[in-house]
């Protein structure tokens, strides 16, 4: 599914918040990557985020 830039921002932001609060990371990431937003973006690129978008 192709997401709009707003949906992409919402998905990455929601996932980054989950990671910041201690949710398990779903992909392997480098040890020097500490920012939850960067990790969420990496998960998005690897299509590993378990969030769906419902459009009306």
C-alpha positions as CSV (number, residue, x, y, z in Angstrom):
1,X,0.0,0.0,0.0
2,X,1.3,3.4,-0.9
3,X,1.0,5.9,2.0
4,X,0.7,9.7,1.8
5,X,3.4,11.7,3.5
6,X,1.0,12.5,6.3
7,X,0.3,8.8,6.9
8,X,4.0,8.0,6.8
9,X,4.7,10.7,9.4
10,X,1.9,9.4,11.6
11,X,3.1,5.8,11.4
12,X,6.8,6.6,12.1
13,X,5.8,9.0,14.9
14,X,3.6,6.5,16.6
15,X,6.1,3.7,16.3
16,X,8.9,6.0,17.6
17,X,6.8,6.7,20.7
18,X,6.3,3.0,21.3
19,X,10.0,2.4,21.0
20,X,10.8,5.3,23.3
21,X,8.5,3.8,25.9
22,X,10.2,0.4,25.8
23,X,8.5,-1.6,23.0
24,X,10.7,-4.3,21.5
25,X,12.5,-3.3,18.3
26,X,11.5,-5.5,15.3
27,X,14.6,-5.2,13.2
28,X,18.4,-5.3,13.7
29,X,19.9,-1.9,14.0
30,X,23.5,-0.6,14.6
31,X,24.6,0.0,18.1
32,X,25.3,3.7,17.5
33,X,21.7,4.3,16.4
34,X,20.0,5.5,19.6
35,X,17.3,7.8,18.4
36,X,13.9,6.1,18.4
37,X,12.8,8.1,15.3
38,X,15.8,6.7,13.4
39,X,14.9,3.2,14.5
40,X,11.3,3.7,13.5
41,X,12.3,4.9,10.1
42,X,14.5,1.9,9.7
43,X,11.6,-0.4,10.6
44,X,9.4,1.5,8.1
45,X,11.9,1.0,5.3
46,X,12.1,-2.7,6.0
47,X,8.3,-2.9,6.2
48,X,8.3,-4.3,9.7
49,X,5.9,-1.9,11.5
50,X,2.7,-3.7,12.6
51,X,0.5,-0.6,12.1
52,X,-2.3,-0.5,9.5
53,X,-4.0,2.5,8.0
54,X,-7.8,2.5,7.5
55,X,-9.1,4.9,4.9
56,X,-12.7,5.8,4.5
